[in-house]
Amino acid sequence: MRPTGARRFADTDVGGTLYGGSYDINREVPMFGGRRLRELNARMNDLEVRAGTRGRGGSDGLAESSRARRAWGDSFGLLATRALQIIVVLVLTTVVVIGLRTLSTVVIPILLALIFASTFAPVMGWLRARIPAALATVLVLLTIVLLLTAVGWLIVWAVKDQWDDLSTQAQDGFAQVLDWVKTLPFAPDHEQLMEWRDTIVDFLTSSQFGSGALAGVGVVTNFITGFVLMVVVLFFFLKDGPQIWRFLLRPFEGAALARAERAGAKTVDTLGHYVRGTASVAAVDAIGIGIGLVILQVPLALPLAVLVFVLAFIPIVGATLAGILAALVALVANGPLSAVLVVGVVVLVNQLEGNFLQPVLMGRALKLHSLVILLALTIGTVLSGVLGAVLAVPIAAVAWGVIQVWDGPDLPAKPFRPKPGETD
């Protein structure tokens, strides 16, 4: 006959719960005496009380958890979850952008060095196969620096050489504009014009303008610092680019490694094709518009042509700005008819570029929608001014290129894959 205490312990849910149903009280209890059995009974009574209390608390906790899940599981809960996720993403993006802007003196030279290294990668590879890597790096680096220096010097020299004639013509043109404004029904009177002139003169001679000039000195200093840093970084990118890339790939393994390799190769390929294609299109634009300006005998034809080449690296907006500047110079120097003809030349060259040159030289893979380009230009200009506008489009092209090879060599990321029967 089993002891009462043993039966009670074996039959209770508490005993089964505590020991997972595997504790055999009938085997264990007989080895104890009656006093030990009473102690076990008392202990079990205490455990039953505690277990009952915990059971009620657990039921309340489960009910609260169930209500919380229902609250976050409905449509408003889903909206709140998505809103929190968006807020977190925006906060992280803001922190990254602020950090990049704070370190723009370092970040922008590195980006420019990466773009130049990607652009001259085929030349560098061709030279490496024939001459030592160090010599090939020095030759390519000197070529890049000389090209950049030549473009800047050409603009400065041409403008300086014809600045006196242009300033005289600009004054005459400004006087003609004032005479034309006076004929308008809402034209300001002579006193208002003189007041505006005095305001401009006061600003130019004020301390505010002087502080702006000092700020300009700071900009020049930052430019020189950034240029030197870019040359140094570019040297190492050209010389040790493959080794640097292998070092950056060390944390990745398996599928992540393959994806990183595809992204890196696509980045270099996209930047190289974009810059080389844009440079070719810009050269054709500069030559075409420059010939038109020479035929129309517009002053500063050479620096304007060089400016067209530089501004062509800003899609859509750059061509418009170049046309406006050329037309204004023609208007001041030769009159309205010459300005209209210059606008016609600019429009004709831009149409030839958009319809024939860009599809051939740039390729369909690098073509971005005009809305995407405008948004990228706006964001880049807000963040880093003119240089940001120049860098925005190639960065957007790289991002789109990486998305196109995210899941495979020809397999875009899932959200960006075209649906069956749909074309890009």
The 8 nearest C-alpha neighbors of each residue, nearest first, counted from 0:
[[1, 2, 3, 6, 25, 5, 29, 4],
 [2, 0, 3, 6, 5, 25, 4, 29],
 [3, 1, 5, 4, 6, 0, 29, 28],
 [4, 2, 6, 5, 7, 1, 8, 0],
 [3, 5, 7, 6, 2, 40, 8, 36],
 [4, 6, 2, 8, 3, 7, 24, 9],
 [7, 5, 3, 9, 4, 8, 10, 2],
 [6, 8, 4, 10, 5, 9, 3, 11],
 [9, 7, 5, 6, 11, 10, 14, 4],
 [8, 10, 6, 7, 11, 24, 5, 14],
 [11, 9, 7, 8, 6, 12, 14, 15],
 [12, 10, 13, 14, 8, 9, 7, 15],
 [11, 13, 15, 14, 16, 10, 9, 17],
 [14, 12, 16, 11, 15, 17, 47, 50],
 [13, 15, 17, 16, 12, 11, 8, 18],
 [16, 14, 20, 12, 19, 13, 18, 17],
 [17, 15, 13, 19, 14, 18, 12, 20],
 [18, 16, 14, 15, 19, 13, 20, 12],
 [17, 19, 15, 20, 16, 22, 21, 14],
 [18, 20, 16, 15, 21, 17, 22, 14],
 [21, 19, 15, 18, 22, 16, 14, 17],
 [20, 22, 19, 18, 23, 15, 24, 17],
 [23, 21, 18, 20, 24, 19, 15, 14],
 [24, 22, 25, 26, 21, 27, 9, 20],
 [23, 25, 27, 26, 28, 9, 5, 22],
 [26, 24, 23, 27, 28, 5, 29, 1],
 [27, 25, 24, 23, 28, 29, 30, 22],
 [26, 28, 24, 25, 29, 30, 23, 31],
 [27, 29, 30, 24, 31, 25, 26, 5],
 [30, 28, 31, 27, 26, 25, 32, 2],
 [29, 31, 28, 27, 32, 26, 35, 25],
 [32, 30, 29, 35, 28, 36, 33, 34],
 [31, 33, 35, 34, 36, 30, 29, 28],
 [34, 32, 36, 35, 37, 31, 38, 29],
 [35, 33, 37, 36, 32, 38, 31, 39],
 [34, 36, 38, 32, 33, 37, 31, 39],
 [37, 35, 33, 39, 34, 38, 40, 32],
 [38, 36, 40, 34, 39, 35, 41, 33],
 [39, 37, 35, 41, 36, 40, 42, 34],
 [38, 40, 36, 42, 37, 41, 43, 35],
 [41, 39, 37, 43, 38, 42, 4, 36],
 [42, 40, 44, 38, 43, 39, 37, 45],
 [41, 43, 39, 45, 40, 44, 38, 46],
 [42, 44, 46, 40, 45, 41, 47, 39],
 [45, 43, 47, 41, 46, 42, 40, 48],
 [44, 46, 42, 48, 43, 47, 49, 41],
 [45, 47, 43, 49, 48, 44, 50, 42],
 [48, 46, 50, 44, 45, 49, 43, 51],
 [49, 47, 45, 51, 46, 50, 52, 44],
 [48, 50, 46, 52, 51, 47, 53, 45],
 [49, 51, 53, 47, 52, 48, 46, 54],
 [52, 50, 54, 48, 49, 53, 47, 55],
 [53, 51, 49, 55, 54, 50, 56, 48],
 [52, 54, 56, 50, 55, 51, 57, 49],
 [53, 55, 57, 51, 52, 56, 50, 58],
 [54, 56, 58, 52, 53, 57, 51, 59],
 [57, 55, 53, 59, 54, 58, 60, 52],
 [56, 58, 60, 54, 59, 55, 53, 61],
 [59, 57, 61, 55, 60, 56, 62, 54],
 [58, 60, 62, 56, 57, 61, 63, 55],
 [61, 59, 57, 63, 62, 58, 64, 56],
 [62, 60, 64, 58, 63, 59, 65, 57],
 [61, 63, 65, 59, 60, 64, 58, 66],
 [62, 64, 60, 66, 65, 61, 67, 59],
 [65, 63, 61, 67, 62, 66, 60, 68],
 [64, 66, 62, 68, 63, 67, 61, 69],
 [65, 67, 69, 63, 68, 64, 70, 62],
 [68, 66, 70, 64, 65, 69, 63, 71],
 [69, 67, 65, 71, 70, 66, 72, 64],
 [68, 70, 72, 66, 67, 71, 65, 73],
 [71, 69, 67, 68, 72, 76, 73, 66],
 [72, 70, 76, 68, 69, 73, 67, 77],
 [71, 73, 69, 76, 70, 68, 77, 74],
 [72, 74, 76, 75, 71, 70, 77, 69],
 [75, 73, 77, 76, 78, 72, 71, 79],
 [76, 74, 78, 77, 73, 79, 71, 72],
 [75, 77, 71, 79, 73, 78, 74, 72],
 [76, 78, 80, 74, 75, 79, 81, 73],
 [77, 79, 75, 81, 76, 80, 82, 74],
 [78, 80, 82, 76, 77, 81, 75, 83],
 [81, 79, 77, 83, 82, 78, 76, 84],
 [80, 82, 84, 78, 83, 79, 85, 77],
 [83, 81, 79, 85, 84, 80, 78, 86],
 [84, 82, 86, 80, 85, 81, 79, 87],
 [83, 85, 81, 87, 82, 86, 88, 80],
 [84, 86, 88, 82, 83, 87, 89, 81],
 [87, 85, 83, 89, 84, 88, 90, 82],
 [86, 88, 90, 84, 85, 89, 91, 83],
 [89, 87, 85, 91, 86, 90, 92, 84],
 [90, 88, 92, 86, 91, 87, 93, 85],
 [89, 91, 93, 87, 92, 88, 86, 94],
 [92, 90, 94, 88, 93, 89, 87, 95],
 [93, 91, 89, 95, 90, 94, 88, 96],
 [94, 92, 90, 96, 91, 95, 89, 97],
 [93, 95, 91, 97, 92, 96, 98, 90],
 [94, 96, 98, 92, 93, 97, 99, 91],
 [97, 95, 99, 93, 98, 94, 92, 100],
 [98, 96, 100, 94, 99, 95, 93, 101],
 [97, 99, 101, 95, 96, 100, 94, 102],
 [100, 98, 96, 102, 101, 97, 103, 95],
 [101, 99, 103, 97, 102, 98, 96, 382],
 [100, 102, 98, 99, 103, 97, 104, 96],
 [101, 103, 99, 100, 104, 105, 106, 98],
 [102, 104, 100, 106, 105, 107, 101, 99],
 [103, 105, 102, 225, 106, 107, 108, 221],
 [106, 104, 103, 102, 108, 107, 109, 225],
 [105, 107, 103, 109, 108, 104, 102, 110],
 [106, 108, 110, 109, 103, 105, 104, 111],
 [109, 107, 229, 111, 110, 106, 225, 105],
 [110, 108, 112, 106, 107, 111, 229, 113],
 [111, 109, 113, 107, 112, 108, 114, 106],
 [110, 112, 114, 108, 113, 109, 107, 115],
 [111, 113, 233, 109, 115, 110, 114, 229],
 [112, 114, 110, 116, 111, 115, 117, 109],
 [115, 113, 111, 117, 112, 116, 270, 118],
 [116, 114, 118, 112, 117, 113, 111, 119],
 [115, 117, 113, 119, 118, 114, 120, 237],
 [118, 116, 271, 120, 267, 114, 115, 119],
 [119, 117, 271, 115, 116, 120, 114, 274],
 [118, 120, 122, 116, 117, 121, 123, 115],
 [119, 121, 123, 117, 122, 118, 116, 124],
 [122, 120, 124, 123, 119, 125, 118, 117],
 [123, 121, 125, 119, 124, 120, 126, 139],
 [122, 124, 120, 126, 121, 125, 127, 119],
 [123, 125, 121, 127, 122, 126, 120, 128],
 [124, 126, 122, 123, 128, 127, 121, 129],
 [125, 127, 123, 129, 128, 124, 135, 130],
 [128, 126, 124, 132, 129, 130, 125, 123],
 [127, 129, 126, 125, 130, 124, 131, 132],
 [130, 128, 126, 127, 125, 131, 135, 132],
 [129, 131, 127, 126, 128, 135, 132, 134],
 [132, 130, 134, 133, 127, 135, 129, 128],
 [131, 133, 135, 127, 134, 136, 130, 238],
 [134, 132, 136, 135, 131, 137, 238, 130],
 [135, 133, 137, 136, 131, 132, 138, 130],
 [134, 136, 132, 138, 133, 137, 126, 127],
 [137, 135, 133, 139, 134, 138, 238, 237],
 [136, 138, 140, 134, 135, 139, 141, 133],
 [139, 137, 135, 141, 136, 140, 142, 134],
 [138, 140, 142, 136, 141, 137, 135, 143],
 [141, 139, 137, 143, 142, 138, 136, 144],
 [140, 142, 144, 138, 143, 139, 145, 137],
 [141, 143, 139, 145, 140, 144, 146, 138],
 [144, 142, 146, 140, 141, 145, 147, 139],
 [143, 145, 141, 147, 146, 142, 148, 140],
 [146, 144, 148, 142, 143, 147, 149, 141],
 [145, 147, 149, 143, 144, 148, 142, 150],
 [148, 146, 144, 150, 149, 145, 143, 151],
 [147, 149, 145, 151, 146, 150, 152, 144],
 [150, 148, 152, 146, 147, 151, 153, 145],
 [149, 151, 153, 147, 148, 152, 146, 154],
 [152, 150, 148, 154, 153, 149, 155, 147],
 [151, 153, 149, 155, 154, 150, 156, 148],
 [154, 152, 150, 156, 151, 155, 149, 157],
 [153, 155, 302, 157, 151, 152, 156, 158],
 [154, 156, 152, 158, 153, 157, 159, 151],
 [157, 155, 159, 153, 158, 154, 152, 160],
 [156, 158, 160, 154, 159, 302, 155, 153],
 [157, 159, 155, 161, 160, 162, 156, 154],
 [160, 158, 162, 156, 157, 161, 155, 163],
 [159, 161, 157, 158, 162, 156, 163, 155],
 [162, 160, 158, 159, 164, 163, 165, 157],
 [161, 163, 159, 165, 158, 164, 160, 166],
 [164, 162, 166, 165, 161, 167, 160, 159],
 [165, 163, 167, 166, 162, 161, 168, 298],
 [164, 166, 162, 168, 167, 163, 169, 161],
 [167, 165, 169, 163, 168, 164, 162, 170],
 [168, 166, 170, 164, 169, 165, 163, 171],
 [167, 169, 171, 165, 170, 166, 332, 172],
 [168, 170, 166, 172, 167, 171, 331, 165],
 [171, 169, 173, 167, 172, 168, 174, 166],
 [172, 170, 168, 174, 173, 169, 175, 167],
 [171, 173, 331, 169, 175, 174, 170, 168],
 [172, 174, 176, 170, 175, 171, 169, 177],
 [175, 173, 177, 171, 172, 176, 170, 178],
 [176, 174, 172, 178, 173, 177, 179, 171],
 [175, 177, 173, 179, 174, 178, 180, 172],
 [178, 176, 180, 174, 179, 175, 173, 181],
 [179, 177, 175, 181, 176, 180, 174, 182],
 [178, 180, 176, 177, 181, 182, 175, 183],
 [181, 179, 177, 182, 183, 178, 186, 176],
 [182, 180, 186, 178, 179, 183, 177, 187],
 [181, 183, 180, 179, 184, 186, 178, 185],
 [182, 184, 186, 180, 185, 181, 179, 187],
 [185, 183, 186, 182, 181, 180, 187, 188],
 [184, 186, 183, 187, 181, 182, 180, 188],
 [185, 187, 183, 181, 184, 180, 188, 182],
 [188, 186, 191, 185, 192, 189, 181, 180],
 [187, 189, 191, 190, 186, 192, 181, 193],
 [188, 190, 192, 191, 193, 187, 181, 194],
 [189, 191, 193, 192, 188, 194, 187, 195],
 [192, 190, 194, 193, 188, 189, 187, 195],
 [193, 191, 189, 195, 194, 190, 196, 188],
 [194, 192, 196, 190, 191, 195, 197, 189],
 [193, 195, 191, 197, 196, 192, 190, 198],
 [196, 194, 198, 192, 193, 197, 191, 199],
 [195, 197, 193, 199, 198, 194, 192, 200],
 [198, 196, 200, 194, 199, 195, 201, 193],
 [199, 197, 195, 201, 196, 200, 194, 202],
 [200, 198, 202, 196, 197, 201, 203, 195],
 [199, 201, 197, 203, 202, 198, 196, 204],
 [202, 200, 198, 204, 199, 203, 205, 197],
 [203, 201, 205, 199, 200, 204, 198, 208],
 [202, 204, 200, 201, 205, 208, 199, 209],
 [205, 203, 201, 202, 200, 208, 206, 209],
 [204, 206, 202, 207, 208, 203, 201, 209],
 [207, 205, 209, 208, 210, 204, 202, 211],
 [208, 206, 210, 209, 205, 211, 202, 203],
 [207, 209, 211, 206, 210, 205, 203, 212],
 [210, 208, 206, 212, 211, 207, 213, 205],
 [211, 209, 213, 207, 212, 208, 206, 214],
 [210, 212, 214, 208, 209, 213, 215, 207],
 [211, 213, 215, 209, 214, 210, 208, 216],
 [214, 212, 210, 216, 215, 211, 209, 217],
 [215, 213, 211, 217, 212, 216, 210, 218],
 [214, 216, 212, 218, 213, 217, 211, 219],
 [215, 217, 213, 219, 214, 218, 220, 212],
 [218, 216, 214, 220, 215, 219, 221, 213],
 [219, 217, 215, 221, 216, 220, 222, 214],
 [218, 220, 222, 216, 217, 221, 223, 215],
 [221, 219, 217, 223, 222, 218, 224, 216],
 [222, 220, 224, 218, 219, 223, 225, 217],
 [221, 223, 219, 225, 220, 224, 226, 218],
 [222, 224, 226, 220, 225, 221, 227, 219],
 [225, 223, 221, 227, 222, 226, 220, 228],
 [224, 226, 228, 222, 223, 227, 108, 104],
 [227, 225, 229, 223, 228, 224, 222, 230],
 [226, 228, 230, 224, 229, 225, 223, 231],
 [229, 227, 225, 231, 226, 230, 232, 224],
 [228, 230, 108, 226, 232, 227, 231, 112],
 [231, 229, 233, 227, 228, 232, 234, 226],
 [232, 230, 228, 234, 233, 229, 227, 235],
 [233, 231, 229, 235, 234, 230, 228, 236],
 [234, 232, 112, 236, 230, 231, 235, 229],
 [233, 235, 231, 237, 232, 236, 238, 230],
 [234, 236, 238, 232, 237, 239, 233, 231],
 [237, 235, 240, 233, 234, 239, 238, 232],
 [236, 238, 234, 235, 240, 136, 116, 239],
 [237, 239, 235, 236, 136, 240, 234, 132],
 [240, 238, 242, 235, 236, 241, 237, 243],
 [239, 241, 236, 243, 242, 237, 238, 244],
 [242, 240, 244, 243, 239, 245, 236, 238],
 [243, 241, 245, 239, 244, 240, 246, 247],
 [244, 242, 246, 240, 241, 245, 239, 247],
 [243, 245, 247, 241, 246, 242, 240, 248],
 [246, 244, 248, 242, 247, 243, 241, 249],
 [245, 247, 243, 244, 248, 249, 242, 250],
 [246, 248, 244, 245, 249, 243, 250, 251],
 [249, 247, 245, 246, 251, 250, 244, 256],
 [248, 250, 251, 246, 247, 245, 252, 256],
 [251, 249, 248, 252, 247, 256, 246, 255],
 [252, 250, 256, 249, 248, 255, 253, 259],
 [253, 251, 256, 255, 254, 250, 249, 257],
 [252, 254, 256, 255, 257, 251, 258, 259],
 [253, 255, 257, 256, 258, 252, 251, 259],
 [256, 254, 258, 253, 257, 252, 251, 259],
 [255, 257, 251, 252, 259, 253, 254, 258],
 [258, 256, 254, 260, 255, 259, 261, 253],
 [257, 259, 255, 261, 256, 260, 262, 254],
 [260, 258, 262, 256, 261, 257, 263, 255],
 [259, 261, 257, 263, 258, 262, 256, 264],
 [262, 260, 258, 264, 259, 263, 265, 257],
 [263, 261, 259, 265, 401, 260, 264, 266],
 [264, 262, 266, 260, 265, 261, 259, 267],
 [263, 265, 261, 267, 266, 262, 268, 260],
 [264, 266, 268, 262, 263, 267, 269, 261],
 [267, 265, 263, 269, 264, 268, 397, 262],
 [266, 268, 117, 270, 264, 265, 269, 271],
 [267, 269, 265, 271, 266, 270, 272, 264],
 [270, 268, 266, 272, 271, 267, 265, 273],
 [271, 269, 273, 267, 272, 268, 117, 114],
 [270, 272, 118, 117, 268, 269, 274, 273],
 [273, 271, 269, 275, 270, 274, 276, 268],
 [272, 274, 270, 276, 271, 275, 269, 277],
 [275, 273, 277, 276, 271, 272, 278, 270],
 [276, 274, 278, 272, 277, 273, 271, 279],
 [275, 277, 361, 279, 360, 273, 278, 274],
 [276, 278, 274, 280, 279, 275, 273, 281],
 [277, 279, 281, 275, 276, 280, 274, 282],
 [280, 278, 276, 282, 277, 281, 275, 283],
 [279, 281, 277, 283, 282, 278, 284, 276],
 [282, 280, 308, 278, 284, 311, 279, 283],
 [281, 283, 285, 279, 284, 280, 308, 278],
 [282, 284, 286, 280, 281, 285, 287, 279],
 [285, 283, 281, 287, 282, 286, 288, 280],
 [286, 284, 304, 282, 308, 307, 288, 283],
 [285, 287, 289, 283, 284, 288, 290, 282],
 [288, 286, 284, 290, 289, 285, 283, 291],
 [287, 289, 291, 285, 290, 286, 284, 292],
 [290, 288, 304, 286, 292, 291, 287, 285],
 [291, 289, 293, 287, 288, 292, 286, 294],
 [292, 290, 288, 294, 289, 293, 295, 344],
 [291, 293, 289, 295, 297, 290, 294, 300],
 [292, 294, 296, 290, 295, 291, 300, 297],
 [295, 293, 291, 296, 292, 290, 297, 289],
 [294, 296, 292, 293, 297, 291, 337, 341],
 [297, 295, 293, 294, 292, 298, 300, 333],
 [296, 298, 292, 329, 295, 300, 293, 299],
 [299, 297, 300, 296, 332, 328, 165, 329],
 [298, 300, 301, 302, 303, 297, 158, 161],
 [301, 299, 303, 298, 292, 302, 289, 297],
 [300, 302, 304, 303, 299, 305, 289, 157],
 [303, 301, 305, 154, 304, 299, 157, 300],
 [302, 304, 306, 300, 301, 305, 299, 307],
 [303, 305, 285, 289, 307, 301, 306, 302],
 [306, 304, 302, 308, 307, 303, 301, 285],
 [305, 307, 303, 309, 308, 304, 302, 310],
 [308, 306, 304, 310, 305, 285, 321, 309],
 [307, 309, 281, 305, 285, 311, 306, 310],
 [308, 310, 306, 311, 307, 312, 305, 281],
 [311, 309, 317, 307, 312, 313, 308, 306],
 [310, 312, 317, 281, 313, 308, 309, 318],
 [311, 313, 310, 314, 309, 389, 277, 317],
 [312, 314, 317, 311, 389, 310, 316, 388],
 [315, 313, 316, 317, 312, 311, 318, 372],
 [314, 316, 317, 318, 313, 319, 373, 311],
 [317, 315, 319, 318, 314, 313, 320, 310],
 [318, 316, 310, 313, 320, 311, 319, 315],
 [317, 319, 321, 320, 316, 315, 311, 322],
 [320, 318, 322, 316, 317, 321, 323, 315],
 [321, 319, 323, 317, 322, 318, 324, 316],
 [322, 320, 318, 324, 307, 319, 323, 317],
 [321, 323, 319, 325, 320, 324, 345, 326],
 [322, 324, 320, 326, 321, 325, 327, 319],
 [325, 323, 327, 321, 326, 322, 320, 328],
 [324, 326, 322, 328, 327, 323, 321, 329],
 [325, 327, 338, 329, 323, 324, 328, 341],
 [328, 326, 330, 324, 329, 325, 323, 331],
 [327, 329, 331, 325, 330, 326, 332, 324],
 [328, 330, 338, 326, 332, 327, 333, 331],
 [331, 329, 334, 338, 327, 335, 328, 332],
 [330, 332, 172, 328, 329, 169, 334, 333],
 [331, 333, 329, 330, 168, 328, 334, 297],
 [334, 332, 329, 330, 337, 331, 297, 335],
 [333, 335, 330, 337, 336, 331, 332, 338],
 [336, 334, 338, 330, 337, 339, 333, 329],
 [337, 335, 339, 338, 334, 340, 333, 330],
 [336, 338, 340, 339, 335, 334, 329, 333],
 [337, 339, 326, 330, 329, 335, 341, 336],
 [340, 338, 342, 336, 341, 337, 335, 343],
 [341, 339, 343, 337, 342, 338, 344, 336],
 [342, 340, 344, 338, 343, 339, 326, 337],
 [341, 343, 339, 345, 340, 344, 326, 346],
 [342, 344, 340, 346, 341, 345, 347, 339],
 [343, 345, 341, 347, 342, 346, 348, 340],
 [344, 346, 342, 348, 343, 347, 322, 349],
 [347, 345, 349, 343, 344, 348, 342, 350],
 [348, 346, 344, 350, 349, 345, 343, 351],
 [349, 347, 351, 345, 350, 346, 352, 344],
 [348, 350, 352, 346, 351, 347, 353, 345],
 [351, 349, 353, 347, 352, 348, 354, 346],
 [352, 350, 348, 349, 354, 353, 355, 347],
 [351, 353, 356, 349, 350, 355, 354, 357],
 [352, 354, 350, 357, 351, 355, 349, 356],
 [353, 355, 351, 352, 350, 356, 357, 358],
 [356, 354, 352, 351, 353, 357, 358, 359],
 [357, 355, 352, 359, 358, 360, 353, 354],
 [356, 358, 361, 360, 359, 353, 355, 352],
 [359, 357, 362, 361, 356, 360, 355, 363],
 [360, 358, 356, 357, 362, 361, 355, 363],
 [361, 359, 276, 357, 362, 356, 358, 279],
 [362, 360, 276, 357, 358, 359, 365, 273],
 [363, 361, 358, 364, 359, 360, 365, 366],
 [362, 364, 366, 365, 358, 361, 359, 367],
 [363, 365, 362, 366, 400, 361, 367, 269],
 [366, 364, 363, 362, 367, 361, 396, 273],
 [365, 367, 363, 364, 368, 362, 361, 396],
 [368, 366, 365, 369, 371, 372, 396, 370],
 [367, 369, 371, 370, 372, 366, 373, 365],
 [368, 370, 372, 371, 373, 367, 315, 374],
 [371, 369, 373, 372, 368, 374, 367, 375],
 [372, 370, 374, 368, 369, 373, 375, 367],
 [373, 371, 369, 375, 370, 374, 376, 392],
 [372, 374, 376, 370, 375, 371, 377, 369],
 [373, 375, 377, 371, 376, 372, 370, 378],
 [376, 374, 372, 378, 391, 377, 373, 379],
 [377, 375, 388, 373, 379, 374, 378, 391],
 [376, 378, 374, 380, 375, 379, 373, 381],
 [379, 377, 381, 375, 380, 376, 382, 374],
 [378, 380, 387, 388, 376, 391, 382, 377],
 [379, 381, 384, 388, 387, 377, 383, 378],
 [382, 380, 378, 379, 383, 384, 377, 387],
 [381, 383, 379, 380, 378, 384, 387, 100],
 [384, 382, 387, 380, 379, 381, 386, 385],
 [385, 383, 380, 387, 386, 381, 382, 388],
 [384, 386, 388, 387, 380, 389, 383, 379],
 [387, 385, 389, 388, 384, 383, 390, 380],
 [386, 388, 379, 383, 390, 380, 384, 385],
 [387, 389, 379, 380, 376, 385, 391, 386],
 [390, 388, 386, 313, 387, 391, 312, 385],
 [391, 389, 387, 388, 393, 392, 394, 386],
 [392, 390, 379, 388, 394, 375, 389, 376],
 [391, 393, 395, 394, 390, 396, 375, 372],
 [394, 392, 396, 395, 391, 390, 397, 270],
 [393, 395, 397, 391, 392, 396, 398, 390],
 [394, 396, 392, 398, 393, 397, 391, 399],
 [397, 395, 393, 399, 394, 398, 400, 392],
 [398, 396, 400, 394, 395, 399, 266, 269],
 [399, 397, 395, 401, 400, 396, 394, 402],
 [398, 400, 402, 396, 397, 401, 395, 403],
 [399, 401, 397, 403, 402, 398, 396, 265],
 [402, 400, 262, 398, 403, 404, 399, 405],
 [401, 403, 405, 399, 400, 404, 411, 412],
 [402, 404, 411, 400, 401, 405, 410, 399],
 [405, 403, 408, 411, 407, 401, 410, 402],
 [404, 406, 402, 412, 411, 407, 403, 401],
 [407, 405, 410, 412, 404, 411, 258, 408],
 [406, 408, 410, 404, 409, 405, 411, 258],
 [407, 409, 404, 410, 261, 406, 405, 403],
 [410, 408, 407, 404, 411, 403, 406, 405],
 [409, 411, 407, 406, 404, 408, 403, 412],
 [412, 410, 403, 404, 405, 402, 416, 406],
 [411, 413, 405, 415, 406, 402, 414, 416],
 [412, 414, 416, 415, 411, 406, 410, 405],
 [415, 413, 412, 416, 411, 417, 402, 418],
 [416, 414, 413, 412, 411, 417, 402, 403],
 [415, 417, 413, 411, 414, 418, 412, 410],
 [418, 416, 421, 415, 419, 422, 423, 420],
 [417, 419, 421, 420, 416, 422, 415, 423],
 [420, 418, 421, 417, 422, 416, 423, 415],
 [419, 421, 418, 422, 417, 423, 416, 415],
 [422, 420, 418, 419, 417, 423, 416, 415],
 [421, 423, 417, 420, 418, 419, 416, 415],
 [422, 417, 421, 416, 418, 415, 420, 363]]
